[in-house]
């Protein structure tokens, strides 16, 4: 599902104009991004958690040059679905 399809689906279910729904979804995504950029996790009960995970430094191989490289420690964004969410998917 694309963002446009999500907007259409929510508009159809709620009866609210697509422009208003689009603004709400954009604002929600901006809030999620800025909150995670500040280093905080986001907990949505019944839906899931947006987490910031830390990856440790590791040594890898560059196959094309046959050399070893060091990948520095870094953070990644992750999503962990809630149990209720998992039940719906299965």
N, CA, C and O atoms as a printed pandas DataFrame, in Angstrom:
     atom_number atom_name residue_name chain_id  residue_number  x_coord  y_coord  z_coord
0              1         N          UNK        A               1    0.851   -1.180    0.000
1              2        CA          UNK        A               1    0.000    0.000    0.000
2              3         C          UNK        A               1    0.890    1.234    0.000
3              4         O          UNK        A               1    1.839    1.332    0.778
4              5         N          UNK        A               2    0.575    2.155   -0.867
5              6        CA          UNK        A               2    1.320    3.416   -0.932
6              7         C          UNK        A               2    0.679    4.438    0.004
7              8         O          UNK        A               2   -0.396    4.210    0.561
8              9         N          UNK        A               3    1.362    5.564    0.163
9             10        CA          UNK        A               3    0.815    6.623    1.010
10            11         C          UNK        A               3   -0.516    7.129    0.454
11            12         O          UNK        A               3   -1.450    7.384    1.215
12            13         N          UNK        A               4   -0.606    7.273   -0.860
13            14        CA          UNK        A               4   -1.845    7.736   -1.488
14            15         C          UNK        A               4   -2.993    6.749   -1.238
15            16         O          UNK        A               4   -4.125    7.155   -0.977
16            17         N          UNK        A               5   -2.689    5.464   -1.320
17            18        CA          UNK        A               5   -3.706    4.446   -1.052
18            19         C          UNK        A               5   -4.136    4.470    0.407
19            20         O          UNK        A               5   -5.314    4.284    0.710
20            21         N          UNK        A               6   -3.188    4.697    1.315
21            22        CA          UNK        A               6   -3.511    4.810    2.731
22            23         C          UNK        A               6   -4.429    5.998    2.978
23            24         O          UNK        A               6   -5.414    5.887    3.708
24            25         N          UNK        A               7   -4.110    7.114    2.379
25            26        CA          UNK        A               7   -4.937    8.324    2.521
26            27         C          UNK        A               7   -6.351    8.057    2.009
27            28         O          UNK        A               7   -7.323    8.428    2.666
28            29         N          UNK        A               8   -6.477    7.425    0.855
29            30        CA          UNK        A               8   -7.790    7.115    0.290
30            31         C          UNK        A               8   -8.570    6.175    1.195
31            32         O          UNK        A               8   -9.772    6.355    1.395
32            33         N          UNK        A               9   -7.895    5.177    1.741
33            34        CA          UNK        A               9   -8.554    4.206    2.610
34            35         C          UNK        A               9   -9.080    4.865    3.881
35            36         O          UNK        A               9  -10.217    4.623    4.286
36            37         N          UNK        A              10   -8.255    5.693    4.505
37            38        CA          UNK        A              10   -8.675    6.371    5.743
38            39         C          UNK        A              10   -9.805    7.358    5.450
39            40         O          UNK        A              10  -10.754    7.470    6.226
40            41         N          UNK        A              11   -9.701    8.070    4.331
41            42        CA          UNK        A              11  -10.755    9.022    3.962
42            43         C          UNK        A              11  -12.082    8.304    3.743
43            44         O          UNK        A              11  -13.134    8.792    4.155
44            45         N          UNK        A              12  -12.028    7.150    3.097
45            46        CA          UNK        A              12  -13.244    6.377    2.832
46            47         C          UNK        A              12  -13.864    5.869    4.139
47            48         O          UNK        A              12  -15.085    5.885    4.294
48            49         N          UNK        A              13  -13.025    5.419    5.077
49            50        CA          UNK        A              13  -13.530    4.867    6.337
50            51         C          UNK        A              13  -14.062    5.938    7.278
51            52         O          UNK        A              13  -14.990    5.681    8.045
52            53         N          UNK        A              14  -13.482    7.145    7.227
53            54        CA          UNK        A              14  -13.864    8.191    8.177
54            55         C          UNK        A              14  -14.799    9.234    7.595
55            56         O          UNK        A              14  -15.510    9.908    8.340
56            57         N          UNK        A              15  -14.813    9.380    6.278
57            58        CA          UNK        A              15  -15.638   10.409    5.658
58            59         C          UNK        A              15  -15.004   11.791    5.698
59            60         O          UNK        A              15  -15.659   12.784    5.380
60            61         N          UNK        A              16  -13.744   11.861    6.084
61            62        CA          UNK        A              16  -13.009   13.126    6.147
62            63         C          UNK        A              16  -12.316   13.345    4.797
63            64         O          UNK        A              16  -11.927   12.386    4.131
64            65         N          UNK        A              17  -12.167   14.612    4.400
65            66        CA          UNK        A              17  -11.539   14.941    3.119
66            67         C          UNK        A              17  -10.113   14.391    3.029
67            68         O          UNK        A              17   -9.392   14.312    4.024
68            69         N          UNK        A              18   -9.733   14.017    1.809
69            70        CA          UNK        A              18   -8.390   13.472    1.579
70            71         C          UNK        A              18   -7.295   14.465    1.939
71            72         O          UNK        A              18   -6.254   14.070    2.463
72            73         N          UNK        A              19   -7.515   15.756    1.665
73            74        CA          UNK        A              19   -6.505   16.768    1.985
74            75         C          UNK        A              19   -6.223   16.840    3.473
75            76         O          UNK        A              19   -5.073   16.984    3.888
76            77         N          UNK        A              20   -7.272   16.740    4.273
77            78        CA          UNK        A              20   -7.112   16.765    5.728
78            79         C          UNK        A              20   -6.379   15.517    6.208
79            80         O          UNK        A              20   -5.480   15.597    7.045
80            81         N          UNK        A              21   -6.771   14.365    5.670
81            82        CA          UNK        A              21   -6.115   13.102    6.033
82            83         C          UNK        A              21   -4.640   13.149    5.645
83            84         O          UNK        A              21   -3.782   12.726    6.419
84            85         N          UNK        A              22   -4.341   13.658    4.458
85            86        CA          UNK        A              22   -2.953   13.753    4.003
86            87         C          UNK        A              22   -2.129   14.617    4.947
87            88         O          UNK        A              22   -0.987   14.278    5.260
88            89         N          UNK        A              23   -2.700   15.736    5.405
89            90        CA          UNK        A              23   -1.986   16.619    6.330
90            91         C          UNK        A              23   -1.728   15.919    7.654
91            92         O          UNK        A              23   -0.651   16.064    8.232
92            93         N          UNK        A              24   -2.697   15.165    8.138
93            94        CA          UNK        A              24   -2.539   14.445    9.405
94            95         C          UNK        A              24   -1.474   13.359    9.282
95            96         O          UNK        A              24   -0.640   13.200   10.172
96            97         N          UNK        A              25   -1.503   12.617    8.183
97            98        CA          UNK        A              25   -0.519   11.547    7.996
98            99         C          UNK        A              25    0.883   12.129    7.844
99           100         O          UNK        A              25    1.836   11.595    8.411
100          101         N          UNK        A              26    1.020   13.210    7.090
101          102        CA          UNK        A              26    2.331   13.871    6.939
102          103         C          UNK        A              26    2.843   14.372    8.286
103          104         O          UNK        A              26    4.016   14.194    8.614
104          105         N          UNK        A              27    1.964   14.998    9.065
105          106        CA          UNK        A              27    2.362   15.500   10.387
106          107         C          UNK        A              27    2.755   14.352   11.313
107          108         O          UNK        A              27    3.692   14.479   12.101
108          109         N          UNK        A              28    2.037   13.230   11.216
109          110        CA          UNK        A              28    2.365   12.058   12.036
110          111         C          UNK        A              28    3.743   11.518   11.682
111          112         O          UNK        A              28    4.550   11.220   12.563
112          113         N          UNK        A              29    4.005   11.396   10.390
113          114        CA          UNK        A              29    5.307   10.887    9.964
114          115         C          UNK        A              29    6.436   11.843   10.354
115          116         O          UNK        A              29    7.510   11.398   10.760
116          117         N          UNK        A              30    6.204   13.139   10.236
117          118        CA          UNK        A              30    7.212   14.118   10.648
118          119         C          UNK        A              30    7.489   14.025   12.143
119          120         O          UNK        A              30    8.639   14.122   12.571
120          121         N          UNK        A              31    6.439   13.836   12.939
121          122        CA          UNK        A              31    6.611   13.700   14.387
122          123         C          UNK        A              31    7.394   12.442   14.732
123          124         O          UNK        A              31    8.253   12.460   15.614
124          125         N          UNK        A              32    7.096   11.352   14.036
125          126        CA          UNK        A              32    7.826   10.103   14.278
126          127         C          UNK        A              32    9.297   10.286   13.933
127          128         O          UNK        A              32   10.168    9.887   14.707
128          129         N          UNK        A              33    9.584   10.883   12.785
129          130        CA          UNK        A              33   10.975   11.100   12.369
130          131         C          UNK        A              33   11.728   11.985   13.349
131          132         O          UNK        A              33   12.845   11.657   13.748
132          133         N          UNK        A              34   11.125   13.106   13.741
133          134        CA          UNK        A              34   11.836   14.032   14.628
134          135         C          UNK        A              34   12.026   13.437   16.024
135          136         O          UNK        A              34   13.057   13.659   16.659
136          137         N          UNK        A              35   11.041   12.687   16.499
137          138        CA          UNK        A              35   11.168   12.050   17.809
138          139         C          UNK        A              35   12.283   11.020   17.796
139          140         O          UNK        A              35   13.082   10.954   18.731
140          141         N          UNK        A              36   12.344   10.216   16.743
141          142        CA          UNK        A              36   13.400    9.209   16.654
142          143         C          UNK        A              36   14.764    9.854   16.414
143          144         O          UNK        A              36   15.778    9.336   16.880
144          145         N          UNK        A              37   14.802   10.964   15.704
145          146        CA          UNK        A              37   16.063   11.683   15.502
146          147         C          UNK        A              37   16.597   12.207   16.832
147          148         O          UNK        A              37   17.806   12.357   17.007
148          149         N          UNK        A              38   15.684   12.486   17.771
149          150        CA          UNK        A              38   16.084   12.935   19.108
150          151         C          UNK        A              38   16.495   11.771   20.003
151          152         O          UNK        A              38   16.875   11.982   21.155
152          153         N          UNK        A              39   16.423   10.542   19.485
153          154        CA          UNK        A              39   16.870    9.372   20.243
154          155         C          UNK        A              39   15.788    8.703   21.069
155          156         O          UNK        A              39   16.099    7.873   21.924
156          157         N          UNK        A              40   14.538    9.037   20.840
157          158        CA          UNK        A              40   13.449    8.443   21.620
158          159         C          UNK        A              40   12.716    7.381   20.804
159          160         O          UNK        A              40   12.597    7.488   19.584
160          161         N          UNK        A              41   12.225    6.348   21.505
161          162        CA          UNK        A              41   11.385    5.328   20.885
162          163         C          UNK        A              41    9.937    5.790   20.925
163          164         O          UNK        A              41    9.577    6.658   21.720
164          165         N          UNK        A              42    9.106    5.206   20.063
165          166        CA          UNK        A              42    7.687    5.553   20.015
166          167         C          UNK        A              42    6.884    4.284   20.248
167          168         O          UNK        A              42    7.072    3.286   19.553
168          169         N          UNK        A              43    5.983    4.325   21.233
169          170        CA          UNK        A              43    5.180    3.172   21.624
170          171         C          UNK        A              43    3.715    3.428   21.273
171          172         O          UNK        A              43    3.098    4.349   21.807
172          173         N          UNK        A              44    3.161    2.613   20.376
173          174        CA          UNK        A              44    1.762    2.717   19.994
174          175         C          UNK        A              44    1.066    1.433   20.441
175          176         O          UNK        A              44    1.151    0.404   19.771
176          177         N          UNK        A              45    0.383    1.503   21.569
177          178        CA          UNK        A              45   -0.249    0.328   22.161
178          179         C          UNK        A              45   -1.207   -0.330   21.162
179          180         O          UNK        A              45   -2.036    0.337   20.543
180          181         N          UNK        A              46   -1.074   -1.642   21.023
181          182        CA          UNK        A              46   -1.916   -2.399   20.108
182          183         C          UNK        A              46   -1.421   -2.401   18.677
183          184         O          UNK        A              46   -1.916   -3.171   17.854
184          185         N          UNK        A              47   -0.458   -1.558   18.365
185          186        CA          UNK        A              47    0.085   -1.485   17.002
186          187         C          UNK        A              47    1.535   -1.948   16.972
187          188         O          UNK        A              47    1.871   -2.896   16.263
188          189         N          UNK        A              48    2.396   -1.282   17.741
189          190        CA          UNK        A              48    3.801   -1.666   17.772
190          191         C          UNK        A              48    4.686   -0.545   18.271
191          192         O          UNK        A              48    4.209    0.498   18.718
192          193         N          UNK        A              49    5.981   -0.780   18.186
193          194        CA          UNK        A              49    6.969    0.163   18.687
194          195         C          UNK        A              49    7.983    0.485   17.601
195          196         O          UNK        A              49    8.520   -0.407   16.945
196          197         N          UNK        A              50    8.235    1.771   17.425
197          198        CA          UNK        A              50    9.319    2.219   16.559
198          199         C          UNK        A              50   10.537    2.375   17.460
199          200         O          UNK        A              50   10.538    3.199   18.374
200          201         N          UNK        A              51   11.574    1.582   17.200
201          202        CA          UNK        A              51   12.759    1.532   18.050
202          203         C          UNK        A              51   13.987    2.072   17.339
203          204         O          UNK        A              51   14.069    2.069   16.110
204          205         N          UNK        A              52   14.931    2.531   18.133
205          206        CA          UNK        A              52   16.250    2.865   17.621
206          207         C          UNK        A              52   17.182    1.783   18.147
207          208         O          UNK        A              52   17.357    1.636   19.356
208          209         N          UNK        A              53   17.778    1.028   17.229
209          210        CA          UNK        A              53   18.700   -0.040   17.615
210          211         C          UNK        A              53   20.122    0.398   17.304
211          212         O          UNK        A              53   20.379    1.102   16.327
212          213         N          UNK        A              54   21.024   -0.031   18.148
213          214        CA          UNK        A              54   22.439    0.293   17.940
214          215         C          UNK        A              54   23.158   -0.932   17.416
215          216         O          UNK        A              54   23.085   -2.011   18.004
216          217         N          UNK        A              55   23.838   -0.760   16.330
217          218        CA          UNK        A              55   24.648   -1.828   15.740
218          219         C          UNK        A              55   26.099   -1.611   16.149
219          220         O          UNK        A              55   26.622   -0.499   16.068
220          221         N          UNK        A              56   26.734   -2.677   16.584
221          222        CA          UNK        A              56   28.129   -2.595   17.017
222          223         C          UNK        A              56   29.056   -2.516   15.808
223          224         O          UNK        A              56   28.689   -2.888   14.694
224          225         N          UNK        A              57   30.254   -2.026   16.058
225          226        CA          UNK        A              57   31.268   -1.998   15.007
226          227         C          UNK        A              57   31.603   -3.428   14.617
227          228         O          UNK        A              57   31.666   -4.310   15.474
228          229         N          UNK        A              58   31.821   -3.664   13.318
229          230        CA          UNK        A              58   32.163   -5.021   12.897
230          231         C          UNK        A              58   33.103   -4.980   11.703
231          232         O          UNK        A              58   33.215   -3.977   10.998
232          233         N          UNK        A              59   33.769   -6.098   11.505
233          234        CA          UNK        A              59   34.698   -6.242   10.389
234          235         C          UNK        A              59   33.988   -7.030    9.298
235          236         O          UNK        A              59   33.374   -8.064    9.564
236          237         N          UNK        A              60   34.077   -6.535    8.072
237          238        CA          UNK        A              60   33.452   -7.199    6.935
238          239         C          UNK        A              60   34.468   -7.309    5.805
239          240         O          UNK        A              60   35.577   -6.781    5.896
240          241         N          UNK        A              61   34.080   -7.994    4.751
241          242        CA          UNK        A              61   34.984   -8.153    3.613
242          243         C          UNK        A              61   34.400   -7.482    2.389
243          244         O          UNK        A              61   33.209   -7.597    2.100
244          245         N          UNK        A              62   35.267   -6.775    1.675
245          246        CA          UNK        A              62   34.913   -6.224    0.372
246          247         C          UNK        A              62   35.322   -7.274   -0.651
247          248         O          UNK        A              62   36.504   -7.405   -0.970
248          249         N          UNK        A              63   34.359   -8.017   -1.161
249          250        CA          UNK        A              63   34.647   -9.159   -2.025
250          251         C          UNK        A              63   35.327   -8.735   -3.328
251          252         O          UNK        A              63   36.229   -9.424   -3.805
252          253         N          UNK        A              64   34.904   -7.613   -3.905
253          254        CA          UNK        A              64   35.476   -7.204   -5.194
254          255         C          UNK        A              64   36.952   -6.836   -5.093
255          256         O          UNK        A              64   37.707   -7.057   -6.040
256          257         N          UNK        A              65   37.376   -6.275   -3.955
257          258        CA          UNK        A              65   38.783   -5.880   -3.787
258          259         C          UNK        A              65   39.550   -6.860   -2.900
259          260         O          UNK        A              65   40.763   -6.732   -2.733
260          261         N          UNK        A              66   38.844   -7.836   -2.336
261          262        CA          UNK        A              66   39.434   -8.838   -1.450
262          263         C          UNK        A              66   40.171   -8.191   -0.275
263          264         O          UNK        A              66   41.303   -8.553    0.045
264          265         N          UNK        A              67   39.501   -7.228    0.356
265          266        CA          UNK        A              67   40.071   -6.556    1.515
266          267         C          UNK        A              67   39.060   -6.591    2.663
267          268         O          UNK        A              67   37.871   -6.841    2.465
268          269         N          UNK        A              68   39.566   -6.337    3.851
269          270        CA          UNK        A              68   38.666   -6.242    4.990
270          271         C          UNK        A              68   38.389   -4.767    5.266
271          272         O          UNK        A              68   39.263   -3.914    5.112
272          273         N          UNK        A              69   37.180   -4.494    5.667
273          274        CA          UNK        A              69   36.802   -3.123    6.013
274          275         C          UNK        A              69   36.133   -3.144    7.380
275          276         O          UNK        A              69   35.580   -4.159    7.804
276          277         N          UNK        A              70   36.192   -2.029    8.047
277          278        CA          UNK        A              70   35.537   -1.899    9.336
278          279         C          UNK        A              70   34.283   -1.060    9.166
279          280         O          UNK        A              70   34.335    0.077    8.697
280          281         N          UNK        A              71   33.162   -1.639    9.553
281          282        CA          UNK        A              71   31.900   -0.907    9.516
282          283         C          UNK        A              71   31.712   -0.297   10.899
283          284         O          UNK        A              71   31.610   -1.033   11.880
284          285         N          UNK        A              72   31.665    1.018   11.003
285          286        CA          UNK        A              72   31.573    1.653   12.316
286          287         C          UNK        A              72   30.230    1.384   13.001
287          288         O          UNK        A              72   29.249    1.024   12.350
288          289         N          UNK        A              73   30.203    1.560   14.297
289          290        CA          UNK        A              73   28.958    1.427   15.052
290          291         C          UNK        A              73   27.981    2.474   14.546
291          292         O          UNK        A              73   28.371    3.600   14.236
292          293         N          UNK        A              74   26.708    2.100   14.463
293          294        CA          UNK        A              74   25.702    3.034   13.973
294          295         C          UNK        A              74   24.325    2.666   14.520
295          296         O          UNK        A              74   24.132    1.595   15.094
296          297         N          UNK        A              75   23.393    3.562   14.333
297          298        CA          UNK        A              75   22.026    3.343   14.795
298          299         C          UNK        A              75   21.123    3.100   13.589
299          300         O          UNK        A              75   21.344    3.644   12.507
300          301         N          UNK        A              76   20.096    2.265   13.800
301          302        CA          UNK        A              76   19.118    2.015   12.751
302          303         C          UNK        A              76   17.709    2.143   13.336
303          304         O          UNK        A              76   17.498    1.956   14.534
304          305         N          UNK        A              77   16.771    2.460   12.482
305          306        CA          UNK        A              77   15.370    2.499   12.889
306          307         C          UNK        A              77   14.779    1.114   12.661
307          308         O          UNK        A              77   15.079    0.460   11.662
308          309         N          UNK        A              78   13.937    0.670   13.594
309          310        CA          UNK        A              78   13.307   -0.634   13.482
310          311         C          UNK        A              78   11.868   -0.542   13.969
311          312         O          UNK        A              78   11.503    0.381   14.698
312          313         N          UNK        A              79   11.062   -1.504   13.560
313          314        CA          UNK        A              79    9.683   -1.567   14.010
314          315         C          UNK        A              79    9.425   -2.951   14.579
315          316         O          UNK        A              79    9.731   -3.963   13.950
316          317         N          UNK        A              80    8.856   -2.981   15.779
317          318        CA          UNK        A              80    8.494   -4.242   16.418
318          319         C          UNK        A              80    6.980   -4.247   16.585
319          320         O          UNK        A              80    6.451   -3.474   17.384
320          321         N          UNK        A              81    6.261   -5.109   15.842
321          322        CA          UNK        A              81    4.805   -5.117   15.949
322          323         C          UNK        A              81    4.332   -5.652   17.295
323          324         O          UNK        A              81    4.988   -6.493   17.910
324          325         N          UNK        A              82    3.183   -5.151   17.743
325          326        CA          UNK        A              82    2.585   -5.605   18.985
326          327         C          UNK        A              82    2.017   -7.019   18.800
327          328         O          UNK        A              82    1.830   -7.465   17.668
328          329         N          UNK        A              83    1.747   -7.715   19.889
329          330        CA          UNK        A              83    1.208   -9.071   19.814
330          331         C          UNK        A              83   -0.123   -9.094   19.059
331          332         O          UNK        A              83   -0.375  -10.003   18.268
332          333         N          UNK        A              84   -0.973   -8.094   19.306
333          334        CA          UNK        A              84   -2.266   -8.034   18.608
334          335         C          UNK        A              84   -2.061   -7.890   17.106
335          336         O          UNK        A              84   -2.792   -8.484   16.312
336          337         N          UNK        A              85   -1.066   -7.100   16.721
337          338        CA          UNK        A              85   -0.721   -6.905   15.315
338          339         C          UNK        A              85   -0.266   -8.234   14.712
339          340         O          UNK        A              85   -0.699   -8.609   13.623
340          341         N          UNK        A              86    0.607   -8.940   15.425
341          342        CA          UNK        A              86    1.122  -10.228   14.950
342          343         C          UNK        A              86   -0.003  -11.230   14.736
343          344         O          UNK        A              86    0.026  -11.990   13.768
344          345         N          UNK        A              87   -0.996  -11.246   15.624
345          346        CA          UNK        A              87   -2.109  -12.184   15.502
346          347         C          UNK        A              87   -2.896  -11.939   14.218
347          348         O          UNK        A              87   -3.358  -12.888   13.584
348          349         N          UNK        A              88   -3.052  -10.685   13.832
349          350        CA          UNK        A              88   -3.784  -10.343   12.620
350          351         C          UNK        A              88   -3.016  -10.792   11.382
351          352         O          UNK        A              88   -3.621  -11.226   10.402
352          353         N          UNK        A              89   -1.705  -10.692   11.418
353          354        CA          UNK        A              89   -0.866  -11.033   10.270
354          355         C          UNK        A              89   -0.827  -12.542   10.025
355          356         O          UNK        A              89   -0.829  -12.980    8.874
356          357         N          UNK        A              90   -0.792  -13.329   11.077
357          358        CA          UNK        A              90   -0.655  -14.787   10.939
358          359         C          UNK        A              90   -1.826  -15.420   10.338
359          360         O          UNK        A              90   -1.847  -16.638   10.162
